[in-house]
Amino acid sequence: MRAYDEQLRDEAETPSAVHVERLGPLRLATFLRGRGFITYSTLAQDGRPATPESVEALVDGALAHYRSDPSIVCVEWKTRGHDHAPGLHETLLAHGFTPDEPESVMVGEAVLLAVDVAVSPDVAGELVVRQVTDEDDVRAMCAMQAEVFGDTPEFAEEILAQVLHRLRTRDDMEMWVAEVGDQIVSAGRLEPVEGTEFAGIWGGATRPEWRGKGIYRALTSARARSAISLGKRYLNSDSTEFSRPILEQSGLVKVTTTTPYEWRRDA
């Protein structure tokens, strides 16, 4: 948890942002397609711990910042379960934010996942795990993830635009797929975090009919090997209940939870 707090919060969370401003301890990031994102390493200010009053003032100020920009259509406030944040939940609700499902923040040594994985016999001879860089492959990968996650067409377009922008302007994100024949059956990203010991494994999605065959573990193993080759010691992931058990079986530990709260201009 200490390594997570010191290395992975605040600036490390917004490499794809097109604009960032500070509001006290808050990092207010803006992404393509009018998406705002609020994060921080602490809600304390000037050496003083957060209070319900100081938290409310931060929420007021952050929301005013995004309301003043008519291009912003939605904003995510990222919370952590171990933070000292008195009154934050109630204040976010009062300001029109809606909580999503909590996720587990998983952290562990990359070597624990960089192992040979035995997949089911019915896919053992056909499974191919590879990094993709061609734009058509990336589009196909994102479409598969959007289908598995049940994204709306509008949200899927937003994610694709952000991914393509990141790949065109930076070289610090890897896209990985697992294929059987000519079908992408599982996919995920690897995001090495500059200046840290960490690489994030994100966007893990496997088609329902291909689950339970070791494919996601094989995909994760490939990403872990790549992270090690880049000099990274730790892997981290905000995991749903689909991927958390797999990562726990590999030795990663749940250090906290994270819950996104979303505000929409049309809410």
Backbone torsions as a table, in degrees:
resi	resn	phi	psi	omega
1	MET	NA	-38.8	180.0
2	ARG	-63.9	-44.8	178.0
3	ALA	-62.3	-40.3	178.2
4	TYR	-61.1	-49.5	-178.6
5	ASP	-63.5	-39.9	-174.4
6	GLU	-79.0	-29.8	-171.6
7	GLN	-111.5	-22.4	-168.8
8	LEU	-113.9	2.4	-177.0
9	ARG	-107.9	162.6	177.6
10	ASP	70.4	-115.1	-173.0
11	GLU	-59.2	-35.4	-176.5
12	ALA	-66.6	-13.6	-174.7
13	GLU	-91.1	-7.7	-170.7
14	THR	-127.5	46.5	-179.0
15	PRO	-65.9	-21.7	-177.9
16	SER	-95.5	2.9	-177.2
17	ALA	-66.9	146.0	176.3
18	VAL	-96.6	-13.8	178.0
19	HIS	-158.7	142.0	179.5
20	VAL	-138.7	137.9	172.2
21	GLU	-132.3	160.3	177.1
22	ARG	-105.9	144.5	169.4
23	LEU	-136.7	95.1	-173.8
24	GLY	58.2	-126.4	179.6
25	PRO	-80.0	-6.5	-174.2
26	LEU	-84.5	144.3	170.6
27	ARG	-107.3	115.4	-177.2
28	LEU	-104.4	105.7	-176.2
29	ALA	-106.6	147.7	175.4
30	THR	-121.7	133.7	180.0
31	PHE	-115.0	171.7	177.2
32	LEU	-57.2	157.4	177.0
33	ARG	64.3	27.0	171.8
34	GLY	71.4	37.1	179.5
35	ARG	-108.3	126.6	176.2
36	GLY	-102.0	156.1	-177.3
37	PHE	-147.3	129.4	-177.1
38	ILE	-118.2	126.2	176.6
39	THR	-145.9	177.0	-174.7
40	TYR	-175.7	163.2	174.2
41	SER	-97.7	-19.9	176.8
42	THR	-162.3	156.0	174.1
43	LEU	-99.8	2.7	175.3
44	ALA	-69.3	151.8	179.5
45	GLN	-137.7	132.2	177.1
46	ASP	53.2	38.6	177.8
47	GLY	78.0	3.3	-179.5
48	ARG	-105.7	134.2	179.8
49	PRO	-65.6	157.1	179.5
50	ALA	-65.3	146.2	174.5
51	THR	-125.4	164.8	176.3
52	PRO	-56.0	-35.0	-178.7
53	GLU	-70.8	-42.7	-179.5
54	SER	-69.7	-34.6	177.3
55	VAL	-65.0	-43.7	179.3
56	GLU	-62.4	-38.7	178.8
57	ALA	-64.0	-38.0	178.7
58	LEU	-67.5	-42.0	178.2
59	VAL	-63.7	-44.2	177.3
60	ASP	-56.3	-49.2	-176.3
61	GLY	-66.3	-41.1	-179.7
62	ALA	-65.5	-43.9	-179.0
63	LEU	-67.8	-37.2	176.8
64	ALA	-62.2	-38.6	178.4
65	HIS	-58.7	-47.3	-177.5
66	TYR	-77.1	-34.1	177.1
67	ARG	-61.6	-30.8	-176.8
68	SER	-72.4	-13.1	179.4
69	ASP	-107.3	105.8	-175.8
70	PRO	-65.2	-13.8	179.1
71	SER	-77.3	-16.2	-179.0
72	ILE	-78.8	123.4	-179.3
73	VAL	-106.5	-25.5	177.9
74	CYS	-153.2	155.3	-177.2
75	VAL	-137.5	134.9	174.3
76	GLU	-108.3	129.8	171.9
77	TRP	-105.7	117.6	-174.6
78	LYS	-94.6	117.1	179.7
79	THR	-105.6	159.7	173.4
80	ARG	-126.7	142.3	-174.4
81	GLY	-67.2	-22.5	-176.1
82	HIS	-96.5	-0.6	-179.1
83	ASP	-71.2	150.5	168.1
84	HIS	-85.5	103.8	-173.7
85	ALA	-142.2	67.9	-174.9
86	PRO	-61.3	125.6	176.2
87	GLY	78.3	3.8	-174.5
88	LEU	-64.5	-45.8	-178.8
89	HIS	-57.1	-49.9	-177.4
90	GLU	-64.8	-38.5	-178.6
91	THR	-68.7	-41.9	178.1
92	LEU	-62.3	-43.1	178.0
93	LEU	-61.2	-42.4	-178.8
94	ALA	-65.3	-24.2	-179.8
95	HIS	-97.0	12.5	173.5
96	GLY	91.7	9.7	175.9
97	PHE	-83.7	145.6	178.9
98	THR	-119.4	127.1	-179.7
99	PRO	-76.2	142.6	171.9
100	ASP	-95.2	-175.4	179.7
101	GLU	-69.0	138.3	175.7
102	PRO	-65.1	149.9	174.5
103	GLU	-124.4	156.9	179.6
104	SER	-91.1	130.5	174.6
105	VAL	-87.4	112.0	-176.2
106	MET	-104.7	134.8	-179.5
107	VAL	-138.8	141.9	176.4
108	GLY	-175.0	174.0	179.6
109	GLU	-69.3	133.8	-179.5
110	ALA	-61.3	-32.8	-177.6
111	VAL	-63.4	-21.8	179.8
112	LEU	-69.1	-25.5	-179.3
113	LEU	-102.2	-17.2	-177.8
114	ALA	-83.3	65.3	-176.0
115	VAL	-127.8	161.5	174.6
116	ASP	-68.8	134.6	-176.5
117	VAL	-116.9	128.8	175.9
118	ALA	-88.5	117.2	178.4
119	VAL	-97.7	167.7	-178.1
120	SER	-59.3	145.1	-178.3
121	PRO	-56.1	-30.8	-176.7
122	ASP	-72.0	-12.0	177.8
123	VAL	-121.4	-6.4	-172.0
124	ALA	-57.4	-38.3	-177.5
125	GLY	-86.6	-8.7	-174.1
126	GLU	-114.6	-18.8	-173.7
127	LEU	-70.1	130.4	174.6
128	VAL	-124.9	125.0	175.8
129	VAL	-111.7	125.0	-176.3
130	ARG	-151.1	156.7	172.3
131	GLN	-83.8	138.4	179.5
132	VAL	-114.9	141.0	178.5
133	THR	-129.2	-23.4	178.6
134	ASP	-64.9	137.5	-175.0
135	GLU	-61.6	-37.3	178.7
136	ASP	-63.0	-40.6	177.5
137	ASP	-64.2	-41.6	179.7
138	VAL	-64.0	-41.3	177.5
139	ARG	-62.2	-42.9	179.1
140	ALA	-64.3	-39.6	178.4
141	MET	-63.0	-47.2	-178.8
142	CYS	-65.1	-35.9	178.0
143	ALA	-64.5	-40.7	178.6
144	MET	-64.0	-44.5	179.3
145	GLN	-62.2	-43.6	-179.9
146	ALA	-61.2	-38.8	178.4
147	GLU	-64.5	-45.8	-178.2
148	VAL	-66.2	-40.9	-178.1
149	PHE	-78.2	-10.7	-179.0
150	GLY	72.2	30.3	-179.0
151	ASP	-67.4	148.6	171.4
152	THR	-69.8	157.4	177.7
153	PRO	-57.2	-37.4	-179.3
154	GLU	-65.8	-45.0	-179.9
155	PHE	-67.7	-38.8	178.5
156	ALA	-60.6	-39.3	178.2
157	GLU	-65.6	-39.7	178.6
158	GLU	-61.9	-46.7	-179.7
159	ILE	-62.6	-44.2	179.7
160	LEU	-60.9	-42.9	179.6
161	ALA	-61.6	-41.4	179.8
162	GLN	-66.0	-43.2	-179.2
163	VAL	-63.2	-47.3	-178.7
164	LEU	-64.7	-38.7	177.3
165	HIS	-61.7	-44.0	-179.8
166	ARG	-63.0	-44.4	-178.1
167	LEU	-67.7	-31.8	-178.8
168	ARG	-79.2	-24.1	-173.1
169	THR	-111.6	-14.0	-179.6
170	ARG	-139.2	165.4	179.1
171	ASP	-125.0	33.5	-173.9
172	ASP	-115.9	27.4	176.7
173	MET	-141.0	135.0	178.5
174	GLU	-114.0	139.5	178.0
175	MET	-110.6	127.9	-175.4
176	TRP	-125.3	142.4	177.0
177	VAL	-132.3	154.4	168.8
178	ALA	-116.7	127.2	-175.2
179	GLU	-122.4	144.0	168.9
180	VAL	-122.7	115.6	-171.0
181	GLY	66.0	-129.4	179.2
182	ASP	-103.7	16.5	-178.2
183	GLN	-108.8	131.5	171.8
184	ILE	-77.7	119.5	-176.7
185	VAL	-109.0	-16.2	177.6
186	SER	-155.0	153.3	-177.0
187	ALA	-159.8	159.3	177.1
188	GLY	-176.0	164.2	-179.7
189	ARG	-105.8	157.9	167.1
190	LEU	-122.8	126.5	-178.6
191	GLU	-125.1	92.8	173.8
192	PRO	-62.9	135.9	-177.6
193	VAL	-101.3	114.8	-175.3
194	GLU	-58.6	136.7	176.0
195	GLY	76.9	12.4	-179.8
196	THR	-131.4	175.8	174.7
197	GLU	-91.1	7.8	-168.6
198	PHE	-109.9	151.8	162.6
199	ALA	-134.6	136.7	-179.1
200	GLY	-93.9	141.7	172.6
201	ILE	-110.3	115.6	-168.9
202	TRP	-129.3	161.7	171.0
203	GLY	67.6	20.5	-178.2
204	GLY	-61.7	120.4	179.9
205	ALA	-141.8	133.9	177.1
206	THR	-130.5	133.5	177.7
207	ARG	-58.2	138.2	-174.3
208	PRO	-53.5	-39.9	-176.3
209	GLU	-72.7	-9.1	-179.8
210	TRP	-109.3	5.9	-179.6
211	ARG	-77.7	158.2	178.3
212	GLY	77.9	14.9	-178.2
213	LYS	-114.1	4.5	-179.5
214	GLY	86.4	4.2	-174.7
215	ILE	-69.3	-45.1	179.7
216	TYR	-63.8	-37.9	177.6
217	ARG	-63.9	-38.4	177.8
218	ALA	-65.6	-40.3	177.6
219	LEU	-64.3	-41.9	179.2
220	THR	-67.4	-38.3	177.7
221	SER	-60.5	-43.3	179.6
222	ALA	-62.8	-41.1	178.5
223	ARG	-67.4	-36.8	178.5
224	ALA	-64.3	-42.1	178.1
225	ARG	-61.5	-40.7	179.1
226	SER	-64.9	-41.2	178.7
227	ALA	-60.4	-43.3	179.4
228	ILE	-62.8	-40.0	179.7
229	SER	-64.4	-22.2	178.7
230	LEU	-92.2	5.1	177.1
231	GLY	86.3	16.5	-179.3
232	LYS	-92.1	141.1	-179.3
233	ARG	-96.5	-39.8	-173.3
234	TYR	-112.1	152.2	168.3
235	LEU	-115.0	147.5	175.3
236	ASN	-137.6	154.1	-179.7
237	SER	-158.6	138.4	167.6
238	ASP	-89.1	109.5	-165.3
239	SER	-110.9	138.4	170.2
240	THR	-77.8	176.8	178.2
241	GLU	-71.5	-9.2	173.9
242	PHE	-76.7	-44.8	-173.9
243	SER	-94.1	-23.2	-177.9
244	ARG	-55.2	-49.3	-178.2
245	PRO	-60.6	-35.2	-179.8
246	ILE	-65.8	-43.9	-180.0
247	LEU	-68.6	-36.1	177.4
248	GLU	-64.2	-39.3	178.7
249	GLN	-62.5	-26.0	179.8
250	SER	-87.6	-4.7	176.0
251	GLY	107.5	-1.3	174.8
252	LEU	-73.2	155.0	-176.7
253	VAL	-122.1	149.7	176.1
254	LYS	-83.4	113.5	-177.1
255	VAL	-96.1	-23.0	177.8
256	THR	-169.8	-174.3	172.6
257	THR	-119.3	160.1	173.7
258	THR	-133.3	136.5	178.4
259	THR	-128.1	119.9	176.0
260	PRO	-83.7	137.2	172.9
261	TYR	-113.3	131.9	-175.2
262	GLU	-117.4	134.3	171.9
263	TRP	-112.2	135.3	177.1
264	ARG	-122.6	139.1	-177.4
265	ARG	-60.9	-32.1	-178.0
266	ASP	-88.6	4.4	-177.5
267	ALA	-72.4	NA	NA
